[in-house]
C-alpha cells in the first residue's frame, strides 16, 4: 500500500514540477518499449529472408531495424532532458514542502522529539537521490511495464507457453520489494547513529565549537566518536544489504531458469519443423530484453520503494505537526490589556515525558506591569515563556488574557502583538537593516525605524562599526560579508525585539547573556522607562528572565520558580526581607561582586 501511495505522490510532484516536461518526457520514454520489441521482429525477418535467399526483403528488414534502433536511442536521449528538468524542480518542491511541514505547527513539540529528528535526517539524506532516481524510476517503470505487454504479445504469437516468461518476472519483483523493506528498516535503525556522526562532524567543521575542541585537545576523541558512530550505522546497513542482495539474487535465479527453458522450447519447435531459425533468434532477443527489463524493474522498484518510504516519513511529520486544536480560535487579539494574563492551575509536561516541568501554577500578571522570573536552571522559567508564546499548550489548566482563554485567539494574531528576545537568538545572515527590521516586517525597509530600535536596544555601537552601515551584509554566507562577535549578534537580536513599538507582551528570556552585567543593567534601566510608557498606552506586560539580580530588582514583581512551582513572589525588598530562596540566591550573587 505504501508503495502505491509513494508512486501516486511521485506522479503528483512530477506534475507540479511542470506538466509540459512531464507529458513530453513520458511520451518520449514510451517510444523505446515499442521500438525494441519491434526490432526483434525485424531480426527474425532478416534471418528468415536471408536463409530463403530473399536478399532485397532481408535488406528492407535490416533498414527497418536500424531506423527503429535510431528512434529508440534518440527518443531516450531527449527524454533525459525533460525528466532531468522535472527532477530538478521536483527536488526543490520537496525541500520547500519539508520547510513548510517543519514550520506548519504553531508549537515546538515536534522540533524537540528525537523521532522527529531521526525522520528529518532520513528525508534530508533521501531528497536529492529521490528526486533524480525516482523520476527515472517512474518514467522507466511505466515504460518497462508497457514494453513487457508488447513483448508478451509477440512471445504468445510464437507459443502460448512463452507467456510464462513475463510471469517469471513476478518472483524477482516480490523478492526485490522484500529486500527494500529490509534496507528501509536498516536505514531507520541507523538514523540515530548517523545523526550522532553528523553532530561529531559539525563539532570539527564549525568555527564555533572547534575552538573549544582544540583548546581541550578533543580532536582525536571527537574523530574516534564520529568513526564509532559511522561504524555502528554502517554495520546495521551492511548486514541488511547482505540479506537484501541474497533475496534479489534468488529472484534473478528464478527468472534465469525460466529464460533458459523458454529458449529451449523454441529451439525444440524449430527442430521439429514448427518454427524457423528467425523465431529462435526472435525469442532469444525478446527473452534478453525481458531479462533486462526485469533487472531494471527490480532496481526501479527499489528506488520507488525508497522514495515511497520518504513520502511516508513526510506524512508522519504532517500528522505530528498539523494536529487540530480542541479549542476554536474565535476571539480577536486585544488592542490593549485591561486586567492582564492569568495562569489558572497550569501544569505542563513535555511530550513523551511523565514528569511535570510546571505543576499547579496560579499567578496573575497585572496589565502594565514588569515581571521578572528567576530560579535555578531547569526550574521551569523558559517553559513559562514558551507557554506565553504558545509554543506549547498547558497539559492541564488555562492561560487567559483579560479573561479569554489564550487558545481562542488565533496564534498568528497573538504573536503579532508579542516582541521577544531569546538567549538562543537567530543569526539571520542578511543586510544589517533586515537583520533588525525583521522584528516588524511592515517597517523592515524603514531605516529610521531600525535605527530607533537599535537606539532602544543600546546597540548603536554595533551599527557604527559596520563598514556600510545598515547596508552591510553580515555573516559568512556572503563573499566579503562582515562577521560579528557573539555580543554584537545579540545586540542586533535585541534591536529586532525592540522593533514593535506597541506590543502587548515583551518577553526577554536571558537575551543579554553575551553582555556584561553593567551593560545589561544599563540596557534594562533604559528599557524600563520605555516599557512604562508603552504600558500606559496599551497595558503592555514585560516579562524578563535573567540570572542577574541587579537587573531583576527593577521589576514590579519577581517570581521565584522552584521545582515547577511559583515558590515566592514579591518585590525585591519584600523577597529579601522574607529570607527565602530569593534572598539566599541574591546574597550568593552579591558576594561574587563584592
NORPEHU-V747344 format. One record per residue. N is the residue number from 1. PHI is phi as a letter, one per 20 degrees, with the letter a starting at -180 (* if undefined). PSI is psi in whole degrees, 0 to 359 (999 if undefined). D_CENTER is the distance of its C-alpha to the mean C-alpha in Angstrom with 2 decimals. Layout:
n | phi | psi | d_center
N | PHI | PSI | D_CENTER
N | PHI | PSI | D_CENTER
This chain:
n | phi | psi | d_center
1 | * | 318 | 23.75
2 | f | 322 | 20.12
3 | f | 314 | 21.20
4 | f | 323 | 22.79
5 | f | 323 | 19.91
6 | f | 320 | 17.72
7 | f | 318 | 20.54
8 | f | 320 | 20.74
9 | f | 320 | 17.05
10 | f | 315 | 17.69
11 | g | 317 | 20.86
12 | f | 315 | 19.22
13 | f | 320 | 16.66
14 | f | 321 | 19.56
15 | f | 318 | 21.79
16 | f | 329 | 19.48
17 | f | 345 | 19.32
18 | q | 105 | 23.09
19 | g | 322 | 25.84
20 | f | 309 | 28.41
21 | f | 322 | 26.64
22 | f | 311 | 25.67
23 | f | 313 | 29.28
24 | f | 315 | 31.09
25 | f | 318 | 28.99
26 | f | 317 | 29.53
27 | f | 318 | 33.23
28 | f | 323 | 33.71
29 | f | 328 | 32.03
30 | f | 353 | 34.48
31 | f | 316 | 37.47
32 | f | 317 | 37.37
33 | f | 338 | 37.55
34 | e | 318 | 40.80
35 | f | 319 | 42.21
36 | f | 312 | 41.92
37 | f | 324 | 43.71
38 | f | 327 | 46.23
39 | f | 326 | 46.85
40 | f | 321 | 47.77
41 | f | 321 | 50.34
42 | f | 322 | 51.60
43 | f | 321 | 52.09
44 | f | 318 | 54.26
45 | f | 319 | 56.24
46 | f | 309 | 56.79
47 | f | 311 | 58.06
48 | f | 320 | 60.22
49 | f | 326 | 61.84
50 | f | 318 | 62.43
51 | f | 325 | 64.17
52 | e | 357 | 66.20
53 | n | 13 | 67.26
54 | e | 77 | 65.54
55 | f | 317 | 64.37
56 | f | 316 | 63.70
57 | f | 321 | 61.51
58 | f | 319 | 59.72
59 | f | 323 | 58.99
60 | f | 317 | 57.69
61 | f | 320 | 55.28
62 | f | 316 | 54.26
63 | f | 321 | 53.54
64 | f | 318 | 51.50
65 | f | 318 | 49.39
66 | f | 316 | 48.82
67 | f | 316 | 47.73
68 | f | 317 | 45.36
69 | f | 320 | 43.73
70 | f | 318 | 43.44
71 | f | 315 | 41.87
72 | f | 313 | 39.35
73 | f | 318 | 38.34
74 | f | 315 | 38.28
75 | f | 320 | 36.21
76 | f | 322 | 33.68
77 | f | 313 | 33.49
78 | f | 331 | 32.92
79 | f | 322 | 30.40
80 | g | 320 | 28.15
81 | g | 316 | 28.23
82 | f | 318 | 26.99
83 | e | 342 | 24.28
84 | f | 320 | 22.94
85 | f | 318 | 22.61
86 | g | 316 | 20.93
87 | f | 321 | 18.41
88 | f | 313 | 17.77
89 | f | 323 | 17.11
90 | f | 319 | 15.11
91 | g | 317 | 12.57
92 | f | 326 | 12.27
93 | f | 318 | 12.09
94 | f | 316 | 9.16
95 | g | 315 | 7.26
96 | f | 317 | 8.93
97 | f | 325 | 8.39
98 | f | 321 | 4.63
99 | f | 318 | 5.85
100 | f | 319 | 8.66
101 | f | 314 | 7.44
102 | f | 331 | 5.99
103 | d | 19 | 9.36
104 | e | 349 | 11.33
105 | e | 153 | 13.20
106 | f | 348 | 16.21
107 | d | 190 | 15.78
108 | d | 4 | 14.05
109 | g | 310 | 14.68
110 | f | 330 | 11.31
111 | f | 337 | 10.28
112 | d | 13 | 13.46
113 | e | 126 | 13.35
114 | g | 321 | 13.44
115 | f | 331 | 12.53
116 | f | 315 | 9.21
117 | f | 320 | 8.62
118 | f | 315 | 10.19
119 | f | 322 | 8.28
120 | f | 320 | 4.81
121 | f | 318 | 7.45
122 | f | 315 | 9.01
123 | f | 316 | 6.60
124 | f | 323 | 6.23
125 | f | 329 | 9.92
126 | e | 340 | 10.80
127 | g | 306 | 9.57
128 | f | 315 | 12.55
129 | f | 318 | 14.89
130 | f | 315 | 14.14
131 | g | 312 | 14.91
132 | f | 310 | 18.16
133 | f | 330 | 19.46
134 | f | 320 | 18.66
135 | f | 317 | 20.55
136 | f | 318 | 23.34
137 | f | 320 | 23.32
138 | f | 308 | 23.42
139 | f | 309 | 26.22
140 | f | 324 | 27.99
141 | f | 313 | 27.78
142 | f | 318 | 29.48
143 | f | 319 | 31.95
144 | f | 318 | 32.83
145 | g | 317 | 33.44
146 | f | 318 | 35.64
147 | f | 323 | 37.37
148 | f | 322 | 38.06
149 | f | 313 | 39.78
150 | f | 316 | 41.94
151 | f | 319 | 42.73
152 | f | 320 | 43.66
153 | f | 317 | 46.10
154 | f | 319 | 47.76
155 | f | 318 | 48.08
156 | f | 332 | 49.59
157 | f | 340 | 52.15
158 | e | 314 | 53.51
159 | a | 127 | 53.31
160 | f | 332 | 51.59
161 | f | 340 | 50.79
162 | f | 348 | 48.50
163 | f | 341 | 46.03
164 | f | 342 | 45.16
165 | f | 310 | 43.59
166 | f | 327 | 40.44
167 | f | 327 | 40.45
168 | f | 350 | 40.31
169 | f | 344 | 36.86
170 | f | 311 | 35.54
171 | g | 316 | 35.68
172 | f | 325 | 33.59
173 | f | 313 | 30.94
174 | f | 317 | 30.93
175 | f | 326 | 31.03
176 | f | 321 | 28.26
177 | f | 317 | 26.07
178 | f | 320 | 27.10
179 | f | 320 | 26.31
180 | f | 327 | 22.72
181 | f | 321 | 22.34
182 | f | 315 | 23.65
183 | f | 321 | 21.21
184 | f | 313 | 18.24
185 | f | 322 | 19.58
186 | f | 319 | 20.09
187 | f | 320 | 16.52
188 | f | 317 | 15.47
189 | f | 330 | 18.50
190 | e | 356 | 17.74
191 | f | 318 | 14.13
192 | f | 315 | 15.63
193 | f | 322 | 18.05
194 | f | 318 | 15.62
195 | f | 320 | 13.59
196 | f | 319 | 17.07
197 | f | 319 | 18.17
198 | f | 323 | 15.39
199 | f | 316 | 16.40
200 | f | 322 | 19.98
201 | f | 319 | 19.34
202 | f | 324 | 17.92
203 | f | 328 | 21.11
204 | e | 339 | 23.20
205 | d | 334 | 21.51
206 | e | 143 | 20.79
207 | f | 328 | 23.86
208 | f | 296 | 23.59
209 | f | 337 | 23.76
210 | f | 332 | 25.84
211 | f | 314 | 28.85
212 | f | 323 | 29.02
213 | g | 316 | 28.34
214 | f | 323 | 31.27
215 | f | 321 | 33.51
216 | e | 359 | 33.30
217 | m | 41 | 33.67
218 | e | 3 | 30.51
219 | g | 311 | 29.52
220 | f | 320 | 31.01
221 | f | 318 | 29.66
222 | f | 317 | 26.05
223 | f | 321 | 26.47
224 | f | 318 | 28.10
225 | f | 321 | 25.32
226 | f | 314 | 22.76
227 | f | 321 | 25.11
228 | f | 317 | 25.59
229 | f | 317 | 21.91
230 | f | 321 | 21.51
231 | f | 320 | 24.79
232 | f | 315 | 23.68
233 | f | 317 | 20.53
234 | f | 320 | 22.73
235 | f | 319 | 25.52
236 | f | 313 | 23.50
237 | f | 324 | 22.20
238 | f | 316 | 25.64
239 | g | 318 | 27.52
240 | f | 321 | 25.44
241 | f | 325 | 25.97
242 | f | 313 | 29.71
243 | f | 316 | 29.84
244 | f | 319 | 27.83
245 | f | 321 | 30.08
246 | f | 318 | 33.17
247 | f | 317 | 32.22
248 | f | 321 | 31.56
249 | f | 319 | 34.89
250 | f | 318 | 36.71
251 | f | 319 | 35.55
252 | f | 325 | 36.82
253 | f | 317 | 40.11
254 | g | 316 | 40.69
255 | f | 324 | 40.23
256 | f | 320 | 42.43
257 | f | 316 | 45.26
258 | f | 323 | 45.06
259 | f | 311 | 45.08
260 | f | 318 | 48.25
261 | f | 320 | 49.91
262 | f | 321 | 49.39
263 | f | 314 | 50.90
264 | f | 326 | 53.89
265 | f | 315 | 54.41
266 | f | 323 | 54.84
267 | f | 318 | 57.01
268 | f | 317 | 59.25
269 | f | 320 | 59.62
270 | f | 319 | 60.52
271 | f | 325 | 63.09
272 | e | 1 | 64.56
273 | n | 13 | 64.96
274 | e | 9 | 62.32
275 | b | 177 | 60.02
276 | d | 169 | 60.05
277 | f | 324 | 58.76
278 | f | 324 | 56.39
279 | f | 317 | 54.98
280 | f | 313 | 54.29
281 | f | 321 | 52.54
282 | f | 316 | 50.55
283 | f | 317 | 49.37
284 | g | 318 | 48.51
285 | f | 314 | 46.48
286 | f | 320 | 44.73
287 | f | 320 | 44.10
288 | f | 321 | 42.57
289 | f | 318 | 40.32
290 | f | 319 | 39.35
291 | f | 315 | 38.60
292 | f | 320 | 36.34
293 | f | 317 | 34.68
294 | f | 315 | 34.12
295 | g | 316 | 32.72
296 | f | 321 | 30.35
297 | f | 319 | 29.39
298 | g | 314 | 28.54
299 | f | 318 | 26.22
300 | f | 322 | 24.72
301 | f | 322 | 24.38
302 | f | 314 | 22.57
303 | f | 318 | 20.05
304 | f | 322 | 19.79
305 | f | 320 | 19.38
306 | f | 319 | 16.52
307 | f | 321 | 14.81
308 | f | 322 | 15.97
309 | f | 321 | 14.40
310 | f | 316 | 10.94
311 | f | 326 | 11.69
312 | f | 321 | 13.12
313 | f | 322 | 10.06
314 | f | 321 | 8.43
315 | f | 323 | 11.84
316 | f | 315 | 11.91
317 | f | 319 | 8.98
318 | f | 319 | 10.93
319 | f | 328 | 14.07
320 | f | 319 | 13.14
321 | f | 314 | 11.88
322 | e | 60 | 14.62
323 | e | 129 | 17.61
324 | f | 145 | 20.79
325 | f | 148 | 23.00
326 | e | 5 | 26.48
327 | c | 128 | 28.06
328 | f | 133 | 28.60
329 | e | 84 | 27.75
330 | d | 14 | 31.23
331 | c | 146 | 32.40
332 | e | 152 | 32.09
333 | f | 136 | 31.23
334 | f | 148 | 34.66
335 | f | 331 | 36.01
336 | b | 161 | 37.65
337 | d | 137 | 38.05
338 | d | 312 | 41.45
339 | e | 312 | 41.12
340 | p | 199 | 37.84
341 | d | 134 | 34.98
342 | c | 131 | 35.84
343 | e | 115 | 34.11
344 | d | 104 | 36.02
345 | l | 47 | 35.87
346 | e | 127 | 32.15
347 | c | 152 | 30.62
348 | b | 133 | 27.01
349 | c | 136 | 25.30
350 | f | 144 | 21.65
351 | g | 138 | 19.97
352 | n | 358 | 20.84
353 | c | 157 | 23.86
354 | d | 351 | 27.44
355 | e | 120 | 28.79
356 | f | 137 | 29.01
357 | e | 324 | 27.99
358 | c | 144 | 30.18
359 | b | 119 | 33.15
360 | l | 54 | 35.60
361 | e | 126 | 35.04
362 | c | 104 | 37.60
363 | b | 152 | 37.82
364 | c | 127 | 38.63
365 | d | 107 | 37.62
366 | f | 146 | 40.30
367 | g | 139 | 39.53
368 | n | 4 | 40.22
369 | e | 164 | 39.94
370 | d | 122 | 38.23
371 | d | 135 | 36.81
372 | d | 140 | 35.95
373 | d | 126 | 34.11
374 | c | 166 | 35.01
375 | q | 169 | 34.75
376 | f | 163 | 33.76
377 | g | 135 | 30.22
378 | n | 6 | 28.41
379 | f | 339 | 31.00
380 | o | 11 | 28.61
381 | f | 306 | 28.99
382 | f | 334 | 25.38
383 | f | 322 | 24.76
384 | g | 319 | 27.42
385 | f | 318 | 25.61
386 | f | 323 | 22.33
387 | f | 322 | 24.48
388 | f | 326 | 26.16
389 | e | 350 | 22.92
390 | m | 35 | 21.87
391 | f | 333 | 18.68
392 | c | 160 | 20.32
393 | d | 149 | 23.32
394 | g | 144 | 26.41
395 | f | 317 | 26.91
396 | c | 161 | 30.48
397 | n | 181 | 32.53
398 | c | 153 | 31.81
399 | d | 125 | 31.21
400 | c | 150 | 33.42
401 | d | 115 | 34.08
402 | l | 39 | 37.75
403 | n | 355 | 37.93
404 | e | 128 | 34.99
405 | g | 126 | 32.15
406 | f | 336 | 29.17
407 | f | 342 | 27.03
408 | e | 351 | 29.33
409 | e | 126 | 28.28
410 | g | 134 | 25.27
411 | g | 315 | 22.48
412 | f | 319 | 22.16
413 | f | 318 | 25.94
414 | f | 316 | 26.17
415 | f | 337 | 23.71
416 | f | 341 | 25.63
417 | d | 11 | 28.57
418 | d | 141 | 26.95
419 | d | 141 | 26.98
420 | b | 142 | 25.23
421 | c | 134 | 25.18
422 | c | 156 | 23.33
423 | f | 318 | 24.03
424 | e | 65 | 20.45
425 | f | 157 | 20.53
426 | e | 144 | 18.12
427 | d | 87 | 19.43
428 | f | 117 | 18.95
429 | e | 81 | 20.32
430 | c | 180 | 22.25
431 | g | 145 | 25.98
432 | g | 323 | 27.53
433 | f | 320 | 28.58
434 | f | 327 | 25.08
435 | g | 319 | 23.81
436 | e | 317 | 26.39
437 | f | 341 | 26.70
438 | g | 340 | 23.16
439 | f | 339 | 24.72
440 | b | 93 | 26.61
441 | g | 326 | 25.20
442 | f | 337 | 28.56
443 | d | 14 | 30.20
444 | f | 330 | 27.70
445 | e | 9 | 30.28
446 | e | 107 | 33.23
447 | f | 323 | 34.45
448 | f | 321 | 36.91
449 | f | 320 | 34.36
450 | f | 316 | 32.20
451 | f | 318 | 35.36
452 | f | 320 | 36.57
453 | f | 319 | 33.31
454 | f | 325 | 33.64
455 | f | 315 | 37.26
456 | f | 332 | 36.42
457 | e | 3 | 33.94
458 | l | 47 | 36.68
459 | d | 23 | 34.44
460 | f | 329 | 36.97
461 | f | 327 | 37.42
462 | f | 315 | 33.90
463 | f | 321 | 34.60
464 | f | 334 | 37.96
465 | e | 356 | 36.50
466 | e | 127 | 34.06
467 | f | 324 | 35.87
468 | d | 23 | 35.10
469 | m | 224 | 34.80
470 | f | 342 | 32.16
471 | e | 357 | 31.41
472 | f | 132 | 30.39
473 | e | 120 | 27.00
474 | d | 142 | 25.63
475 | o | 166 | 23.30
476 | e | 358 | 22.99
477 | f | 335 | 20.75
478 | d | 146 | 24.02
479 | f | 122 | 27.03
480 | m | 8 | 29.62
481 | f | 151 | 27.33
482 | e | 117 | 28.85
483 | e | 154 | 27.19
484 | c | 159 | 28.12
485 | f | 169 | 29.08
486 | g | 319 | 27.29
487 | f | 322 | 30.02
488 | f | 317 | 29.77
489 | g | 319 | 26.03
490 | f | 323 | 26.82
491 | f | 322 | 29.68
492 | f | 323 | 27.61
493 | f | 325 | 25.20
494 | f | 321 | 28.39
495 | f | 321 | 29.56
496 | f | 321 | 26.40
497 | f | 338 | 27.15
498 | e | 1 | 30.68
499 | f | 321 | 29.89
500 | e | 116 | 30.41
501 | e | 340 | 34.13
502 | c | 56 | 34.67
503 | f | 158 | 31.91
504 | e | 335 | 32.79
505 | b | 124 | 30.90
506 | d | 120 | 30.26
507 | d | 123 | 28.17
508 | c | 98 | 28.58
509 | e | 87 | 26.87
510 | l | 53 | 28.51
511 | e | 358 | 27.56
512 | d | 29 | 30.42
513 | f | 335 | 29.82
514 | e | 0 | 30.18
515 | d | 157 | 33.49
516 | f | 166 | 36.86
517 | f | 318 | 38.62
518 | f | 319 | 41.09
519 | f | 319 | 38.51
520 | f | 315 | 36.56
521 | f | 313 | 39.84
522 | f | 319 | 40.92
523 | f | 312 | 37.64
524 | f | 333 | 37.73
525 | f | 317 | 41.43
526 | f | 318 | 40.95
527 | f | 325 | 38.03
528 | g | 322 | 40.06
529 | f | 314 | 42.64
530 | f | 323 | 40.15
531 | f | 322 | 38.48
532 | f | 324 | 41.88
533 | f | 317 | 42.55
534 | f | 320 | 39.30
535 | f | 325 | 40.08
536 | f | 328 | 43.45
537 | e | 317 | 41.92
538 | c | 358 | 39.02
539 | m | 24 | 39.44
540 | f | 146 | 36.27
541 | d | 137 | 35.28
542 | d | 128 | 34.13
543 | d | 121 | 32.40
544 | d | 129 | 32.42
545 | d | 125 | 31.09
546 | b | 154 | 32.84
547 | e | 351 | 34.59
548 | e | 115 | 37.38
549 | f | 340 | 40.29
550 | f | 336 | 41.98
551 | e | 312 | 39.26
552 | f | 339 | 38.86
553 | f | 345 | 42.65
554 | f | 348 | 42.47
555 | f | 153 | 40.65
556 | f | 320 | 42.69
557 | c | 139 | 41.38
558 | d | 127 | 39.74
559 | d | 126 | 37.82
560 | d | 116 | 37.83
561 | e | 129 | 35.07
562 | b | 130 | 35.95
563 | l | 39 | 34.76
564 | m | 11 | 32.60
565 | c | 165 | 35.57
566 | e | 100 | 37.35
567 | f | 323 | 40.04
568 | b | 154 | 41.94
569 | b | 138 | 42.05
570 | r | 184 | 44.44
571 | f | 170 | 45.34
572 | g | 311 | 45.51
573 | f | 321 | 49.27
574 | f | 318 | 49.14
575 | f | 323 | 46.65
576 | f | 319 | 48.59
577 | f | 331 | 51.75
578 | f | 333 | 50.28
579 | m | 28 | 49.85
580 | e | 214 | 46.69
581 | f | 313 | 43.22
582 | g | 314 | 42.78
583 | f | 321 | 46.23
584 | f | 314 | 45.53
585 | f | 321 | 42.23
586 | f | 317 | 43.91
587 | f | 319 | 46.87
588 | f | 317 | 44.77
589 | f | 324 | 42.90
590 | f | 324 | 46.19
591 | f | 325 | 47.71
592 | f | 331 | 45.08
593 | e | 358 | 46.06
594 | e | 999 | 49.79
